[in-house]
Amino acid sequence: MEDQKKKSEWDEWKDIGQKIEQLIKQEIKQIAKSGEPQNWVETGKKIEAKIRSQMAKAAGAHPDANWIELGKTAEDRVKSAISKWAGAEKDDDWITIGKKTDARIREQIANVAGVEAGSDWLEIGKKFSDKIKSKITDWLEDDEKTRRKRLDQLSEPYRNWHYYPDFVVHPSPRDGLNFSSVDCPLVWKLNDQWQMWYTGFDGRGYQTALAVSDDLINWEPRGLVMGFGKEGAFDYGGVTFGGALFESYDIKAPRTLKKWNNKYWVLYGCYPKQGGYEIRPGAQGAAWSEDAVNWHRASDYPILSIKGASEWEKDCIYQPWLLEHEGKFWNFYNAANGAIEQTGVATSADMLTWYRYPGNPIVRNRPGGYDEKFCSDPKVFQDGDHWVMFYFGVGRGGAHIMIAFSQDLLNWESHPEPLYKAGGNPSGLDKTYAHKVSLVYNDQNDTFYMFYCAVGEKGRGIGLITSKPI
């Protein structure tokens, strides 16, 4: 029985081998352009004849020439071509041809490098290297000019902002929460009324509060939305609502909340300790609501933290911006390594489990630029065929509102010049910092309203710039 089993297995392999052989022969038959091959010897001869015919044709030899004759004829053909190019005689030997070829090559390269043909190779090499370096520099400069022109064209519609003279939410709003400063506006719309979540600092840490408005100018405080977490929790030091799930991320679309799994969702930045300003290490949490008024923590654990962080984000995770695109959720966030902050992205299918993009950071610091130290607090929208990111940069003295563009949400190009520089308001409202924006479009007057954290001579409050005078 065992012998029969082995024989059966052998027959199976034999059948497989024969089928493979048939397939190979069919392929080779096309190469040989003959009838059905009878055996491998016959097939090999036909392929050899085909190859010999092609080589004889290329070498200018007789089709029936043997391989030695073919080789000699091919060598003569090659020698003749090289001799002609190098200016050698037909009967020169290979050493002579090589020397003349070397001289011809030297002459050609010397001509390109702009030196005498008789110069030695070292001098020619140096000049040729300088010439190549100069050409590459010119190409890079031309490429940078083209890139800058494209970025100028893309950013032009988002420039020329007009400042509102005062805070729209003052550093100590009359909300009964004893805030000494406010920060991080996030503006959206519920029914026909504008809503603003903002962060307040009371010396202990951060809490998210709400103000409402009918005209985007006059805001009425409505109290606390979410405060400190439980002692020992990852968000005990406070909560800053950063990004909400919206119906649309089109730059002109109404900023209205969207439900997922029958709940509204926000992501928030938070800190583990009380008693100071942004006490590291920061992290992120998620919250949900059924009515957009009463919010609940979605987890007892952070959705993103320095656990498993890369080098660029190893010290602190800051603000999230939530976006839905192509069936998944995107979390754009800034993070720190020491005193340097940059922006990265993570994705999720369930709001709670996030996977960092391996190509992070996606917006990086530029030495000597307006974002040399920080590329932070990203806010991402779609405008036609491209994505726009508003973020703030720190560099060249102060914090400034910057802009970047992308086609795929992963590869970003930042414009080197700010959209709005700190100190743009002559009252000194934003003399030190103009950062952490929230953008909405008002279709009643065809105007963009950009709310931002203004820090200057009057403290830290919420300022406003608009695309048209109001």
C-alpha positions in Angstrom: 0.0 0.0 0.0 2.9 2.4 0.9 4.5 1.7 -2.5 1.3 2.4 -4.3 0.9 5.7 -2.4 4.4 6.7 -3.4 3.8 5.7 -7.0 0.6 7.8 -7.0 2.4 10.8 -5.6 5.2 10.3 -8.2 2.6 10.2 -11.0 1.1 13.4 -9.8 4.4 15.2 -9.9 5.2 13.6 -13.3 1.9 15.0 -14.6 2.7 18.4 -13.2 6.2 18.3 -14.7 4.9 17.4 -18.2 2.4 20.2 -18.1 5.1 22.7 -17.1 7.3 21.4 -19.9 4.4 21.8 -22.4 3.9 25.4 -21.3 7.6 26.2 -21.6 7.8 24.6 -25.1 4.8 26.7 -26.2 6.6 29.9 -25.1 9.9 28.8 -26.7 8.0 27.9 -29.9 7.1 31.6 -30.2 10.7 32.5 -29.9 11.9 29.9 -32.4 9.0 30.7 -34.8 8.8 27.1 -35.8 6.3 24.3 -35.6 5.6 22.2 -32.5 9.0 21.3 -30.9 9.6 17.6 -30.9 12.3 17.6 -28.2 14.6 19.9 -26.3 17.6 19.3 -28.6 15.6 20.2 -31.7 14.1 23.2 -29.9 17.6 24.4 -28.8 18.9 24.1 -32.4 16.1 26.2 -33.7 16.6 28.9 -31.1 20.4 28.9 -31.8 19.7 29.3 -35.5 17.4 32.2 -34.8 20.0 33.9 -32.5 22.8 33.2 -35.1 20.7 34.8 -37.8 20.0 37.9 -35.8 23.7 38.3 -34.9 24.9 37.7 -38.4 22.5 40.3 -39.7 23.8 42.8 -37.1 27.4 42.0 -37.8 27.0 42.0 -41.6 28.1 38.4 -41.8 26.7 35.5 -43.8 23.7 33.8 -42.2 25.4 30.4 -42.2 28.7 31.7 -40.7 29.9 29.8 -37.6 30.3 31.4 -34.2 34.0 32.1 -34.7 33.4 33.9 -38.0 30.5 35.7 -36.4 32.6 36.9 -33.5 35.4 38.2 -35.8 32.9 40.0 -38.1 31.2 41.5 -35.0 34.6 42.7 -33.6 35.5 44.2 -37.0 32.2 46.0 -37.1 32.6 47.4 -33.5 36.3 48.4 -34.2 35.3 50.2 -37.3 32.6 52.2 -35.5 34.9 53.2 -32.6 37.8 54.0 -35.0 35.5 56.2 -37.0 34.3 58.1 -34.0 37.8 58.4 -32.4 39.5 59.4 -35.7 41.7 56.3 -35.8 42.8 54.4 -38.9 41.0 51.3 -40.0 44.0 49.0 -39.4 45.0 50.5 -36.1 45.3 48.0 -33.2 43.1 48.2 -30.1 45.8 50.0 -28.0 46.1 52.7 -30.6 42.3 53.0 -31.0 42.0 53.2 -27.1 44.5 56.1 -26.9 42.7 58.0 -29.7 39.4 57.3 -28.1 40.7 58.6 -24.8 41.9 61.7 -26.5 38.5 62.2 -28.2 36.7 61.8 -24.9 39.1 64.2 -23.2 38.5 66.7 -26.0 34.7 66.4 -25.7 34.7 66.8 -21.9 37.2 69.6 -22.0 35.1 71.4 -24.5 32.0 71.1 -22.2 34.1 72.1 -19.1 35.6 75.1 -20.9 39.3 74.2 -20.7 42.0 73.4 -23.2 41.8 70.0 -24.9 45.3 69.2 -23.8 44.6 69.7 -20.1 45.2 66.7 -17.8 42.3 64.7 -16.5 42.5 66.2 -13.0 42.1 69.8 -14.3 39.3 68.7 -16.7 37.6 66.8 -13.8 37.6 69.8 -11.5 36.3 72.2 -14.2 33.7 69.6 -15.3 32.6 69.1 -11.7 32.2 72.9 -11.3 30.2 73.1 -14.5 27.9 70.3 -13.4 27.5 71.9 -9.9 26.6 75.2 -11.5 24.0 73.6 -13.8 22.4 71.7 -10.9 22.3 74.9 -8.9 20.6 76.7 -11.8 18.1 73.9 -12.1 17.4 73.9 -8.4 16.9 77.7 -8.4 14.6 77.5 -11.4 12.7 74.7 -9.7 12.4 76.8 -6.5 11.2 79.8 -8.5 8.5 77.6 -10.1 7.5 76.2 -6.8 7.3 79.6 -5.2 5.2 80.9 -8.0 2.8 78.0 -7.6 2.6 78.6 -3.9 2.0 82.3 -4.4 -0.9 81.5 -6.7 -2.4 79.0 -4.3 -2.1 81.2 -1.3 -3.3 84.5 -2.9 -7.0 83.8 -2.2 -6.3 83.4 1.5 -4.4 86.7 2.0 -5.2 90.3 2.8 -7.0 89.9 6.1 -8.8 92.7 8.0 -8.5 92.9 11.7 -11.3 93.4 14.2 -10.1 96.0 16.7 -10.8 94.2 19.9 -11.2 90.7 21.4 -14.4 88.9 20.6 -13.9 86.8 23.8 -11.9 88.6 26.4 -9.2 87.0 28.6 -11.6 87.0 31.6 -15.1 86.4 30.1 -18.0 86.8 32.4 -18.8 83.1 32.4 -18.4 82.5 36.2 -15.4 80.2 35.6 -12.7 82.5 36.9 -10.5 82.3 33.7 -7.5 84.5 33.5 -6.9 83.8 29.9 -8.7 82.1 27.0 -7.4 80.1 24.1 -8.0 77.6 21.2 -11.3 78.8 19.6 -13.4 76.2 17.7 -16.4 77.7 15.9 -19.3 75.8 14.4 -23.0 76.1 13.9 -26.0 74.5 15.6 -29.3 75.2 13.9 -29.1 79.0 13.1 -26.8 79.9 15.9 -23.0 80.1 16.0 -21.2 78.1 18.7 -17.7 78.6 20.0 -15.8 76.2 22.1 -12.9 77.9 23.8 -10.3 76.9 26.4 -10.0 78.8 29.6 -7.1 78.7 32.0 -7.6 79.4 35.7 -4.2 78.7 37.1 -4.9 75.0 37.7 -5.2 73.9 34.1 -7.6 73.9 31.1 -11.3 73.6 30.7 -13.5 73.8 27.6 -16.3 76.4 27.7 -19.0 77.5 25.3 -20.1 80.9 23.9 -22.8 81.6 21.4 -23.4 84.3 18.8 -25.9 85.4 16.1 -23.5 87.6 14.2 -20.0 86.1 14.8 -18.9 89.3 16.6 -20.9 89.5 19.9 -20.4 86.3 21.9 -22.3 85.3 25.0 -20.7 82.9 27.5 -22.8 79.8 28.3 -20.6 78.0 30.8 -18.5 74.8 31.1 -18.6 72.1 28.4 -16.0 69.7 29.8 -13.7 70.2 32.8 -10.9 68.5 34.6 -10.7 64.7 34.5 -10.6 62.6 37.7 -7.4 62.8 39.8 -4.9 60.4 38.4 -6.5 60.3 35.0 -4.6 61.2 31.8 -6.7 64.4 31.4 -6.7 65.5 35.1 -4.9 68.7 34.1 -7.7 69.8 31.8 -9.4 69.4 28.4 -9.2 71.5 25.2 -11.6 70.6 22.4 -9.6 70.5 19.3 -11.4 68.9 16.4 -15.0 67.9 15.8 -16.5 65.5 13.3 -18.2 67.8 10.8 -20.7 67.1 8.0 -18.3 68.7 5.4 -14.7 69.9 5.3 -15.3 72.0 2.3 -13.8 75.4 3.1 -17.1 77.2 2.5 -19.5 74.5 3.9 -21.5 75.2 7.0 -19.5 74.0 10.0 -22.2 71.6 11.4 -21.6 68.5 13.5 -22.1 65.0 12.0 -23.1 61.9 13.9 -21.2 58.6 13.6 -22.7 55.5 15.3 -25.6 57.8 16.4 -23.2 60.1 18.3 -21.4 63.4 17.8 -17.7 63.2 18.3 -14.8 65.5 19.3 -11.1 64.9 19.9 -9.4 66.9 22.6 -6.0 67.7 23.9 -5.3 67.2 27.6 -2.7 67.1 30.3 -2.1 64.8 33.3 -1.3 67.3 35.9 -2.7 70.5 37.3 -0.9 73.6 38.5 0.6 75.2 35.4 0.6 75.9 31.7 0.7 72.9 29.4 2.4 70.6 31.9 3.9 67.7 29.9 3.4 65.1 28.7 0.2 66.0 26.9 -2.1 63.5 25.3 -5.4 63.3 23.4 -8.8 61.9 24.3 -12.1 61.5 22.6 -15.6 62.5 23.7 -19.1 61.9 22.4 -22.6 63.5 22.7 -26.1 62.6 21.6 -27.3 66.2 21.6 -24.2 68.3 21.0 -24.7 69.8 24.4 -23.8 67.2 27.0 -20.4 65.6 26.4 -19.0 62.3 27.8 -15.5 60.9 27.8 -15.3 58.0 25.3 -12.5 56.2 27.1 -10.5 56.0 30.3 -7.3 55.9 28.2 -5.8 58.4 25.8 -6.3 57.8 22.1 -2.8 59.2 21.4 0.1 59.7 23.8 3.9 59.6 23.9 3.6 55.9 24.3 5.0 54.4 21.1 5.9 57.9 19.9 8.7 58.6 17.4 11.6 60.9 18.1 9.9 64.0 16.8 7.0 63.6 19.2 8.5 61.9 22.1 8.0 64.7 24.7 4.4 65.9 24.3 1.3 65.4 22.1 -0.8 68.5 21.6 -4.0 69.5 19.7 -5.9 67.3 17.4 -7.9 68.2 14.3 -10.5 65.6 13.2 -11.4 65.0 9.6 -13.3 62.2 7.8 -12.1 61.3 4.3 -12.3 58.2 2.1 -14.0 56.0 4.7 -11.6 56.7 7.6 -10.9 59.3 10.3 -7.8 61.5 10.2 -6.2 63.1 13.2 -3.8 66.0 12.4 -1.9 67.0 15.5 1.2 68.8 16.6 3.8 67.3 19.0 7.1 68.2 20.6 10.7 67.0 20.9 12.2 69.4 23.4 11.4 73.0 22.3 10.6 72.0 18.7 7.0 71.3 17.5 6.0 69.8 14.2 2.8 68.4 12.7 1.9 64.7 12.0 -1.2 62.7 11.2 -2.8 59.4 12.4 -5.8 57.5 11.0 -8.5 55.4 12.6 -11.6 53.4 11.8 -13.3 53.7 15.2 -12.2 57.0 16.8 -10.4 55.2 19.6 -7.6 53.2 18.0 -5.2 55.4 16.0 -2.3 54.5 13.7 0.5 57.1 13.1 1.6 57.7 9.6 5.1 56.4 9.2 6.1 59.4 7.1 5.5 61.8 10.0 6.0 64.7 10.5 4.1 65.9 7.5 4.8 69.6 8.1 8.3 70.3 9.3 10.3 73.2 10.6 12.3 75.3 8.2 15.6 76.7 9.4 15.5 80.5 9.5 11.8 80.5 8.6 8.6 81.8 10.3 8.0 78.2 11.4 11.6 77.4 12.5 10.5 76.3 16.0 6.8 75.4 15.7 4.6 74.0 13.0 1.5 73.6 15.2 -2.3 73.5 15.6 -3.2 72.3 12.1 -6.7 73.0 10.7 -7.5 71.2 7.4 -10.1 72.0 4.8 -10.8 71.1 1.2 -10.9 73.9 -1.4 -11.7 72.6 -4.9 -9.0 70.2 -6.1 -6.7 70.7 -3.2 -6.4 70.6 0.6 -5.5 73.6 2.7 -3.9 73.6 6.1 -3.9 76.6 8.4 -1.3 76.3 11.2 0.8 78.6 13.2 4.5 78.9 13.0 7.0 80.2 15.6 10.1 81.9 14.3 11.6 85.3 13.5 10.1 86.6 16.7 6.5 85.7 17.5 3.8 83.2 16.4 2.3 83.7 13.0 -0.6 82.2 10.9 0.8 80.0 8.1 -0.6 78.0 5.2 0.2 74.7 3.5 -1.3 72.8 0.5 -1.7 69.2 -0.4 -3.3 66.9 -3.0 -3.4 63.8 -0.8 -3.4 64.9 2.9 0.0 63.4 3.4 2.4 65.4 1.2 2.3 69.1 2.1 4.0 72.3 0.8 4.1 75.3 3.1 4.3 78.9 1.9 7.3 80.5 3.5 5.5 83.8 4.2 2.7 84.1 6.9 -0.9 84.8 6.0 -1.0 87.0 9.0 1.9 88.1 11.2 1.9 88.7 14.9 1.5 92.4 15.5 -0.9 93.0 12.7 -3.4 94.6 15.0 -2.2 98.2 15.7 -3.8 98.1 19.2 -1.2 95.6 20.3 -3.8 92.9 20.7 -1.6 90.3 19.0 1.8 91.9 19.3 3.3 88.7 20.6 1.3 85.8 19.2 -1.3 85.3 16.4 -2.1 81.6 16.4 -4.5 78.7 16.9 -7.1 79.5 14.3 -10.7 78.5 13.7 -12.1 79.3 10.2 -15.8 79.6 9.2 -17.5 81.1 6.1 -20.5 83.3 6.5 -22.7 83.1 3.4 -24.8 86.0 4.5 -22.0 88.5 3.6 -19.7 86.2 1.6 -16.9 86.5 4.2 -14.5 84.3 5.9 -14.1 84.8 9.7 -10.8 83.6 11.2 -10.8 83.4 15.0 -7.5 83.1 16.6 -5.7 83.3 20.0 -4.3 86.8 20.2 -1.6 87.4 22.8 -0.2 90.9 23.4 -0.5 94.0 25.5 -4.1 93.1 26.6 -3.5 89.5 27.6 -4.5 86.3 26.0 -8.0 86.3 24.3 -9.8 85.4 21.1 -9.2 87.8 18.3 -10.8 88.0 14.8 -9.6 88.7 11.3 -12.0 88.7 8.2 -11.5 88.3 4.5 -13.5 91.5 4.0 -14.0 94.6 6.2 -17.0 94.3 8.5 
